[in-house]
């Protein structure tokens, strides 16, 4: 098979590459990370109460959507349409702040707890994407607290709340 034959069969190379990368990561999540790193209590009354349930569902959904993305890249010829997926690069400052928010969340999650790092990462994201309304900054405090409490109290996912035992 020559390069031109492959180009005729693959309609959108970017979709196939993105789908392949997502498929690899999602398979690693489903078959390696979830079973090996998320502990299940020995006595489970309901499988939906397992800490593995939600990551497993998300992993399988990513597998499904990555396969659909690969199929879209192989089957749909969209060259004659306006491609709305063109990437318009934003300022470098925005990219750096978004990476800083992610690194802050990952680095401080265990040490400072889910609530504090969630608030800090959200505030950094608000600076990256200039938020002009005052009430949105209140959401930066409410959402991480609400999400953490839902995960801890409703879904029984043990998260570090704070270093002082909040």
Secondary structure, 3 states (H helix, E strand, C coil): CCHHHHHHHCCCHHHHHHHHHHHHHHHHHHHHHHHHHCCCCCCCCCHHHCHHHHHHHHHHHHHHHHHHHHHHHHHCCCCCCCCCCCCCCCCHHHHHHHHHHHHHHHHHHHHHCHHHHHHHHHHHHHHHCCCCCHHHHHHHHHHHHHHHHHHHHHCCCCCCCCCCCC
